[in-house]
Amino acid sequence: MHRYPEPLKKLVEQLMKLPGVGRKTADRLAFHIVRMSPPEAIRLSQAIHEVTSRLQLCSDCQNLTEVDPCPLCSDSSRDTRQLCVVEFPADVTAIEKSGAFKGRYFVLHGAVAPLQGVGPEDLRLDRLKGLVVRQQVQEVIISTNLTVEGNATAVYIATLLKPLNIHISRPACGLPVGADFEYMDPVTIEKSINGRCKL
């Protein structure tokens, strides 16, 4: 069986540590990197170095940032009475692109997942509660993913914040725009019927 040269083997092993990257994908990416020109490869390695050395977590919202506090937390036009809790920094970007939310955020960097060894204590929930009290937040929108882990995390956060006597909500879920009922799964249809709004 053919063995890779040691530098290529090390690159494949590192790429396989990325989420969703198996052996075949790691091989394909490694060979693509090998075919890059030296300047391209250097730019890629510099970008990886910069993202790990220059980014930090915002001391308020825990989002990735170059400056602390982050631009969203520093923006005086944001509504400090509303706080949207998300699992990952990419979720903040997705919500911001919609333009639908003008409050502040808190990033958990995960969800409660006991089988993966992630408990509530790993999600900085003490910081979340402190932020809610400090900023006198009136509504927390728990926007964790609609997965078993995301739902469990939402329930845990709601229980944690309930004594603060604030409004706790979860985004509505149901049919996507332009969807046909005949192609929807039963759970999505059920949630859309249960979460119906008045016309």
C-alpha positions in Angstrom: 0.0 0.0 0.0 1.3 3.4 -1.0 2.2 5.7 1.9 2.1 9.5 1.8 5.2 11.5 2.3 5.4 12.6 6.0 4.4 16.3 5.4 1.4 15.3 3.3 0.4 12.7 5.9 0.5 15.4 8.7 -1.6 17.8 6.6 -4.2 15.1 6.0 -4.3 14.3 9.7 -4.9 18.0 10.6 -7.6 18.4 8.0 -9.4 15.4 9.3 -9.8 17.2 12.7 -12.1 19.7 11.0 -15.9 19.0 11.6 -17.5 17.1 8.7 -14.1 16.3 7.1 -13.5 12.6 6.6 -10.5 10.8 5.0 -11.6 11.3 1.4 -12.3 15.0 1.8 -9.1 15.5 3.8 -7.1 13.8 1.0 -8.8 16.0 -1.7 -8.1 19.2 0.3 -4.5 18.2 1.0 -3.8 17.5 -2.7 -5.5 20.8 -3.6 -3.2 22.6 -1.2 -0.1 20.8 -2.6 -1.1 22.1 -6.1 -1.3 25.7 -4.9 1.4 28.1 -5.9 3.7 29.0 -3.0 2.2 32.5 -2.7 -1.3 31.1 -2.5 -0.3 28.5 0.1 1.4 31.3 2.2 -1.7 33.5 2.0 -3.8 30.5 3.2 -1.4 29.8 6.1 -1.3 33.5 7.0 -5.2 33.7 7.1 -5.3 30.7 9.4 -2.7 32.2 11.6 -4.5 35.6 11.7 -7.8 34.1 12.6 -6.4 32.2 15.5 -4.1 35.0 16.8 -6.2 38.2 16.2 -9.7 37.1 17.1 -11.0 37.0 20.7 -14.3 36.6 22.4 -16.3 39.8 23.2 -16.4 40.1 27.0 -20.1 40.9 26.8 -21.7 38.7 24.1 -19.0 36.1 23.6 -19.0 36.7 19.8 -15.8 36.6 17.8 -14.2 40.0 17.5 -10.9 41.9 16.9 -11.9 44.6 19.5 -13.5 44.2 22.9 -16.3 45.0 23.2 -17.4 43.9 19.7 -19.0 46.4 17.2 -22.5 45.1 17.9 -22.1 45.6 21.7 -20.6 49.0 21.2 -23.4 50.1 18.9 -25.6 52.5 20.9 -28.5 52.2 18.5 -29.0 48.5 19.5 -31.9 47.8 21.8 -30.3 46.6 25.1 -33.7 45.4 26.3 -33.7 42.5 23.9 -31.1 39.7 23.9 -30.9 36.9 21.4 -29.2 33.8 22.5 -27.6 31.7 19.7 -25.3 28.6 19.6 -22.5 29.9 17.3 -21.1 33.1 15.8 -22.4 32.1 12.4 -25.9 32.3 13.8 -25.4 36.0 14.6 -24.3 36.6 11.0 -27.4 34.8 9.7 -29.8 36.8 11.9 -28.0 40.1 11.1 -28.4 39.4 7.4 -32.2 39.2 7.8 -32.3 42.6 9.4 -35.1 41.4 11.6 -33.4 41.9 15.0 -32.0 45.1 16.4 -31.1 44.0 20.0 -28.0 42.5 21.4 -26.7 38.9 21.3 -25.1 36.2 23.5 -23.2 33.3 21.9 -23.1 30.0 23.7 -20.5 28.3 21.5 -22.4 25.0 21.6 -25.5 23.3 23.1 -26.1 21.0 26.0 -25.0 17.6 24.7 -24.2 15.1 27.4 -23.1 12.4 25.0 -20.4 14.7 23.7 -19.5 15.7 27.2 -21.0 19.2 26.9 -22.9 20.3 30.0 -24.6 23.6 31.0 -21.5 24.6 32.8 -19.6 24.6 29.5 -21.8 27.2 27.9 -21.0 30.3 30.1 -24.6 30.5 31.3 -23.5 32.4 34.5 -22.2 35.1 32.1 -25.5 35.1 30.3 -27.5 35.5 33.5 -25.1 38.3 34.7 -25.5 40.1 31.3 -29.3 39.9 31.6 -29.3 41.4 35.1 -26.6 44.1 34.3 -28.3 45.3 31.1 -31.8 45.1 32.6 -32.9 42.9 29.6 -36.7 42.6 29.3 -36.8 39.8 26.7 -34.5 36.9 25.9 -35.1 35.2 22.6 -33.6 31.8 22.8 -32.6 31.0 19.2 -30.8 27.7 19.6 -31.1 25.2 16.8 -34.2 23.1 16.5 -32.4 19.9 17.4 -32.7 17.7 20.5 -29.6 19.5 21.9 -30.8 22.9 20.9 -34.2 22.3 22.5 -32.7 20.9 25.7 -30.5 24.0 25.9 -33.5 26.3 25.4 -35.4 24.6 28.2 -32.4 24.8 30.5 -31.9 28.6 29.8 -35.6 29.3 30.2 -35.5 27.6 33.6 -32.4 29.4 34.6 -33.8 32.9 33.7 -37.4 32.3 34.9 -36.8 33.7 38.4 -35.7 37.1 36.8 -39.3 37.6 35.8 -38.5 38.6 32.2 -40.2 37.6 28.9 -38.6 34.5 27.4 -39.4 33.5 23.8 -38.3 31.2 21.1 -38.5 32.0 17.3 -41.5 30.7 15.5 -41.0 27.7 13.4 -42.9 26.2 10.5 -43.1 26.3 6.7 -40.4 28.1 4.8 -41.5 30.8 2.3 -42.5 29.3 -1.0 -42.9 25.8 0.4 -45.6 23.3 -0.6 -47.4 21.4 2.1 -47.2 18.1 0.2 -43.4 18.2 0.5 -43.1 19.1 4.2 -42.3 16.6 6.9 -45.0 16.0 9.6 -43.1 17.7 12.4 -42.7 20.9 10.4 -46.4 20.9 9.5 -47.4 20.3 13.1 -45.2 23.2 14.3 -46.5 25.6 11.6 -50.2 24.7 12.5 -49.5 25.1 16.3 -47.7 28.4 15.8 -50.2 29.9 13.5 -51.0 33.6 13.7 -54.1 35.6 13.1 -54.7 37.2 9.7 
